[in-house]
Amino acid sequence: MEKRVFVIGERDTVQGFSLIGVEGVTTDDVDEAARKLDDLLRDQSVGIVLVTSGIANKMRPNIESLRELATLPLILEISDRLSRPERPPLMDLVRRALGVSI
């Protein structure tokens, strides 16, 4: 089964992705974004959810807990026109990938 990509975030980014056929929702409201993200986690047809950094920064704890609970869809943070993603420290990435602290 082919998986879909979905984007959540600010208007310009969502519109840009819509030009290549990617569905999305435009929002700067954390509650609305969280509800949509919860819906997408239950949707078996979604493989990747892109969240713009502006909204991701506002809902960081929620995104991190969802990443730990679910393997699909992948939740990826992308840059928007005003901000860049916060990068986790390399040791955190290694700990998550390997399951051990070095």
N, C-alpha and C positions, 0 to 999 in steps of 0.2 A: 504494500500500500504506500502510495506516495504521500509524503508529509508536506504540509503547508507552512509558510512563513507568515508571521503576523507582527505588526509594529505598533507600539504604544508610545505616544509622546506628543511633541509640539507640532504645530500645523505644517510648517515647511518640510520637515522630515517625513511626516506621514504622507503628504502630497507627493513628495519626490518618489517615495517607494511605490505609491499607487500608479505612477507612470510605467513601472515595470511589472505591474500586476500583483503587487503585494498588498493584501488587505491591512487595514489599520484603524485605530481609533485615535482621534485628536483630543488630548486632554492635558490640563495642568493641575487637575484635581486628584489628590492622592487617593481619596476614597474610591473614586470612579476607576482609577487605574488599578487599584487593588482588586476591586470586584471583577474587572475584565480579566486580569491575570488569573484569578481563581477560576473563572469560566474556561479560560484557555487551557488550564492544567487538566481539566476534565475532558477536553475535546481531543479524542484520539487521532484526529486528522492533523493536528498542529505539531510540528517537529521543532520549530525554532520561534521564540518570541524575542523580538528586538525591543528594548526599552531605551528611550533616549536618556542621556545622562542627567538632564534637568529634572525629570520625574524620578529617575532611579535614585538620585541623591536624596530626594525627599522621602523615599520609602525603602532606604537601604536595609534596615533590619528585616523587613518583610521579604524582600528579594533574597537575602542571604538564607533565611530559614526555608524558603521554598526551593532554593537550589539544593539544599541539603536533603530535602524530602523527596524530590522528584528527579528522575533521570531524564524523562521527556515530558514536556518539551524543554529544550535547552533555553535558558534565559540569558540573553547576552545584552550587555550594555553597549550602546553606540553613542558617538558624539552627536550633539545637535549643533545648531548654528551658534549657540552662545557658550557652550561649555564642553568640556572633555570628560570622559569617564575617569573616575577615581580608580587607580590601579592598586590591587592588593599587593602587599609585600611579597616578594618571591618565596620566602619561607612559608607563607600561608598557602600559596599555590602548591608547593611541594607537599605540605602536610595534607592538603585536601586530596591531591592526586594519589599519594602513597598511603595515606592514613596513619602516618607516623611523624613525629617531630624529629628534626635532625639537629 
